[in-house]
Each structure stands twice: as C-alpha cells, then as structure tokens.
C-alpha cells in the first residue's frame, strides 16, 4: 500500500560517522546482520540499522546498493537469508502480517486505477484497515488530501493527475490508516524540482505524527530533510549517524550570498541566528560576498534571505547553495569502502 566552490578544508578531524551511536532504547526499526542472497549474488551483506522513533531517516545509496531489498525485508515481502530484523518490536519473518497493518508503504512507482478519483482511491485503501471508531473514514480521507495538497483535485480522475500529484496521492494512500511508520522507496527521484520540493515538505510535516524511513540516491534531498542518515553501498552499510554528525568537520551546509549594501550589518544579523554556524565576508567592487554556514538547511532556505533583507537598504544580487557538503562525505566513504581489499 500505500526522492559554486566547495567548502574549505577541514580544520578539525572529522568524527568517525560509523562509530556506534548511543543505542536507542526504542528503535522503530532494528536490523542486525541482515543478509540477502539471490543465488551467488549478495544483495545485502551483514546490514545493521537502527531507526529512531519520530525521525526522518534517510536511506542513502546509489542505484543497486540494496535499498529496496532491505525495505522489502522490513515489510515482510521477502525473507532474509541471514540475520534478523524487528519493526515496531515485531519480527519481520514471524510477524509480517501484523507489521503491515501498522506500517504505510509507498513503492518507487505507485500505481492507481486511473478511473478512480483521489477520494475514491483513498476510500478503497482505507477499507483494508479497521476504522477508528472516533473518526470517520471520510474525515481521514479529507485530512490526507489536505496533507498532500490534493483537496482541489479530490474528484479528478487519477489518470489525469501529473507525476508529482500522483506521487503525493501515493503518500496519502500510504498513510491513510495513520501508521506508526512510513516506508517510502525513492519518493522524489522521478520528479522535477517543484515536485521534489512538495514531497520533501510533506515529509517534514509527517515527522510530527509518524516516523519516516525513505530511500533515495539524491544527496541534496537527504541533506534538506533528514534527521539521521544511513549510507549503503554494495549491500553494506558504510555509515549511519545524525546528519549533523556526518557533516561535522566537512564545512557544513553553506550558502553564498552577494549583496549591495551594508555587508557588515548583514553579517552581524546572521551571526545572531541560532541555526547559523559561521559567516565570512569579502567585499569587492561595491559588492559584499557572504558565505553562510548553517546547521539547519531547511531553516536557512526559509529564513536566510529574510534576515539579510531585514535592512531595506540591502539588495541581494546573488544567492546559491555551496555544493553539497554531504556529497563530499558520501564520495569519501564510498571510495574508502571500494578501496578495501
């Protein structure tokens, strides 16, 4: 049921991103030594995972890394060759039916009956789950359509929806029974930038009521929306850590801002924000060039320019994110893994 120049060199040694974090006493997903072989091919090799409750957990890796295989095992849709895993405290082999009652799932390519409307699609999906006696099915459908921004499309045939709208309908379908865990397989990979933005915003909103476990190969999406990240390559986990720990020492998430006006005052305003880690200023040819390193990319995308433009005498003439710091971390980890004999 139901995706400018780099930061400067590291000034401090980067922490080991694969060092064992403090154990979560109540992980939503826990996998230990998970393995899956198809004949002589190892799709997963001794995979360990721990997904914190209430998080947006990014499962990052190149195509073919084993992400979908791991998700299918967690959902009880395929059996592991070795190791064990628990979802919501339930064994993925022995309790797979009970798990699927409590988990929502969006496959990479969701499909719908094209002649059904979004409202009819969700009504059909809701019929697979026991109704909450305190809430009518129609109330749940209205809430789901509002969450994904399809209220105005509720009576349009699904076959007439755009790709981004169909993906949002898939998320609504996956969470129509208000699950404790949402598993989303590449939810934004096939979308244009506006469609990806919409899906990531929905994921941020879902964090308030459920745990979101999603796979992707898009580095920027992980950096923008995830609390915790696991990096998979060749069926093996090469890192798992909170996003801030992975980026620590790598220069963080940074933006370049060029403005005309009082650059010193803009720098001071930015330095007063709790999500700003560092601001450097260079002035030349009447333009102030700021590089702003932040700890919260989502907050920066929303508020950075507002802070700069708080002075009406300031005009922004350039704004761009610095190349993803996570890309540096990802390439370093994957290259190191592939270099091992």
N, C-alpha and C positions, 0 to 999 in steps of 0.2 A: 504494500500500500504506500498508498500514500495516505561554484566556480571564482644632465649636467655633470660634472666630475663627481667621482665617488667621494665618500668620507675620507678624512685624513687617516694616517696610520694610527694603529692602536697605541695609546700612551701607556696602558696597563695591560698585563697579561690577561687574556680573555679567560673566563671561567670555563671549566670543562662542561659542555652542555649535556653530556651523557652521564654526569655524575648523579648518583641516586638522590632524588629529591626526598624531602620528608614524606614518609608514607601517608597516604590519605586514609583515614580510618573508615571511610565510607565511599569508596570509588563507585561510580555508576558502571564503569566497565573496568574489568581487571583480566588481563591475559598474561599467562606465564608460560614461556617456552612454546608458544603456539607454532605449529608446523603444518604445512600442506604440500603434498607432492602429487603431481599428475604424471604417473609413470616415472621416468627418470628426471623429470623437471621439478625443482623445488620452487614453488610459488611463494612460500613463507618459510623462513628459517629462524627458529627459536625466537619468536616475537614476544616481547614483553610490552605491555601497555597498562597505564592507569589513568583513567579519565575522571577528573574531579567533578563532583556534583555542582550543578549551577554554572558550568563554564561553557565557553565556545571553544571547542577543541579542534584544532586544525590538523588533519592527517595529510601530510605533505609528501609528495614524491613524484618523480617523472612517470609518464605513462608506462605501464607494465611493471611497476615497482611492487605490486601485490596489494594495493589498497582495497580494490573491490573484492578480492578473495578474502581478505581479513573481515570486511564488512559482512559478507555472506556467511562467514562462520559465526560471527556475533549474532546474526539474525536466525541462526539455525537452518539456513538454506543449503549449507554444505557442511560436511563433517570434517574436523581437523584430522590430520594424520598423526599428530603428536601434540603434547602439551595440553593445557586446559584454559578455559576462559569462563568468566561469570559476568552476567549482565543483570543489573539491579539485584544482585545477590543470587541469581539463578544460574544453574549450569547450562551452557549453551547446547549441550548434547541431550541431557535428560529433561530439560525444562523448556525446550524451544517453543512449544505452543504457548506456554504461559508468558514467555518473553515477548512474543509477537503481539500479544494482547496489550502490552504495556509500552511498546515502542512504536514510533512512527518511522516510516522508511520512504525515501524518495530515491528511485533509481536514477541512473545518469540520463536515461532517455524515457521520461514518463510518457505513457500513452493513455488516451481517453477515448470514449465513444464520441465521435465528432458531432453527432446529432443531439447530444445532451448538452444542456447549459451548465455553467459552473454550479448553479444552485442544485440542479438535478444530480450532477456528478458528486457533490458533497453529500447529498441526501442518500445516494446509493452507498457511498463509502461508510457513512455513519451507521448504516444498517448492519455492518459486520461487528459492531461493538455494542455492549449493553448501554442503554440510555441512562443518563444521570437523572434520577427522579426529581432533583431540584432544578434542572434546567431542561427546557425542551430542545429537541433536535434542531428546530428552526432557529432558536437563539444561538446555538453553537455554530450553525451554518452562517448566520449573519455576522457573528464575531470573527469567524475565519475569513470570510470575504473582506471584511473591513481591515483585518490584519495585513492581508496581502494586496490591498488596494484594488480589489475587483468588484466592489459593490456596484459600480455603474455598468459592469459587464455581466452581472449575475444572470441575466436572461438572454444572453447572446450565446449562440452555439459555440461549443468548444473548438470546432473546426475552423471558426472564423477568428480565433484569438492569435495574436502574434506569438513568436517564440518566447519572448520574455513573459508575456501574460500566461502562457501555458506552463512555464516553469513555476510561476507564482501560484497557479492553480494546483500544481503538484505539491507545493509546500503546504497549502491549505488542506489538501486531501490527506497528507501525511500526518497532520496534527489535529484532524477533526475530532479525534477521541481524547484530545488533550493529554498526550503521552508524557511520561516522565523523562523520556529520552527520544531525541530525533536523530536519525542517521541519514545523512544527505550525501549522495555519491555525486561528486563534481556538479554541485548545484548551479554554478555560474559559468562553467567553462565554455559553453556554446553561445553565450550571449554577447551582445555589443556592450560598449562601456556603460550606457544608460541602463540596460537590463541588469548588468552585473551590479551596478550601484544599488538598484532597487532590491535585489536579492540579498545583498550584504546588509542593507538597512533592516530588512525583515529579520534576518538572523540576529542582529543586535537586539531587536525588540523581543524576540523569542527567549533570549537569555534571561528575561525577567521571570519566566514561568517554567522553563524546562532546561535540560542540558542538551547542547547541540554538538554532535560529533559529525564532522563533514570532511570529505576528502577533496583534494584539489592539487593541481600542478601549477597553479598561478600564484607566484610568490607574493605579489602585491596584495592579493585578497587576504592571504594569511596575516600579513603584517597589519592590515587595516582593521581586522575584525576579531582575531583570535586572542584568547587569554593564554592558552597553552598550545604547544606545537609538538608533534612527533614527526620526525623525518624518516621516511622509509626509502631504501634503495636496494634493489635486487632481493626483495623479500626480507630484508633485515632492517631493524631499527638502528639508525646511526645516531639519533639524538632524541631526547624528549626533555622539555623544560618550559617554564613560563616564557612567553615571548620576550619579556623584558630581560630575562637572564640570557637568552640566546643572543640578543642584540647588545648586551652589556659589553663594553670594550670594543665594539665594532664601529663606533661612531654614531650609533643610534639612528632613529628616523630623523631625516633632516630635510629642510626646505630652503630654497634660495628665493629671497625677496629683493627686488630692486625698486627703489622709490625716489621721488623727488620731494625734498622737504627736510625736516629735522630728523636725521637718522639716529642721532644720539638719544633723543627723546623716545623714538620708537623702540630703540634697543632697551632702554630702561623700562618701558611699559611691558615689553615681552618678558624681561627677566623677572618681573613681579608675578608672572603666572605660574601656578604650581606644576603645570604639565610641560613647562619649558626647562630644559636642562642646561642649554648654553646658547649664547648668541654672539657671533663675531660680526664685526662691522668693518667695511672697507669703503672709503669714499674716493671717487674719481670722476672727473668731468661733470661735476654737479649732480652725480647720482650716488645715493647711498646703497651699498650692496650688503645685505644681511644674510648670514647663514644661520638658520634657527634649528637647533637640535632639540627634539621633543621626546617625551616618554609615552605619549598617548597620541597616535596618529589620527584617530577618529576625532578627538577633541581639537587637534590642530587644524584638520580640514574644515571644521565648523567655525573655529574662533580666531585662527591666526590673523587673517586679514582684517577681521573686525577690530582686533586690538591695534594693529598697525594704523588703521584708518580712523581711530578714535580722534585723532587730530585732523580737523577738516582741511588744514593747510597741506596735508600729505597726499600725494598722488602715487599710486602703485603703478609702475611701468613694466614690471616683470615678476612672475611668480611660477615656481616649478619645484616639484619634489626632486630631491637628490636621488640618484639611482639607488634602488632598494638596498638597504644595508643587509636585509635578510638574504639577498642574492649572494653576497659575499660569504656569509656564513654557510649557506646551502652548498655552494660550489666547493668551499674548503672542506666541508665534512664528507661530501660525496667523493671528491677527488682522493681524500685520505683513505676512505673505505676501499675504493677501487685499486689504490696503490698497494694495499696489503696483499701479501702472497697467499 
